[in-house]
């Protein structure tokens, strides 16, 4: 007989969201018996799963800040609490990295709230990524988007979130999904 167990759930200590469903940073906290950067690798792993560009590791005495999208070449640096960047500062850096203007239509589409059916159901992290990346592609003017998801991963839920954010399809656009594929097409 073979015994098998499920993998333990991975959970970051803290995830900072710019808005609900838009993860922007991960914070890993250790007690001050550890070095400031002791949680950095764990934070980087969680940030990779969430595709969050900023990671902080702390032991309560200070922070080690890892910026994956830095423009100045300084990827990691130590911060005191008074140097901790605001959500707006992090968001603005992310927008600059993506080439999105804060007052443009792209920004309005990307920051629009997800559809709520009243059940308070929230997307799993991989659905969140699929929804956010698809909406980003639509905001960037991509004419065709192919999103492939495995069986049982909530394609219908994901598709309804995307259409809820993007509104009713425009004339000439199509949105369809098969057992493992979601396809969005806008015909000019």
Number of C-alpha atoms within 10 A of each C-alpha: 3 3 4 6 5 5 6 6 6 10 11 16 15 13 20 16 15 16 12 12 18 20 21 21 26 29 25 26 22 17 12 12 9 13 17 24 24 18 21 22 13 20 27 25 15 22 23 13 13 19 19 21 21 23 29 28 27 24 19 16 12 20 25 23 22 23 20 17 16 15 11 6 9 11 13 15 12 17 17 11 11 7 10 14 12 10 15 10 11 17 19 15 17 19 14 14 12 12 11 18 13 13 8 10 12 19 16 13 16 22 17 14 15 20 15 12 7 6 6 7 9 13 17 13 14 16 19 18 19 20 24 22 17 20 24 19 16 21 18 16 11 14 13 15 17 12 17 15 18 10 10 9 13 15 22 14 15 22 21 15 22 22 17 16 18 18 11 9 14 10 9 9 14 13 14 10 15 11 12 14 14 18 15 21 17 17 10 7
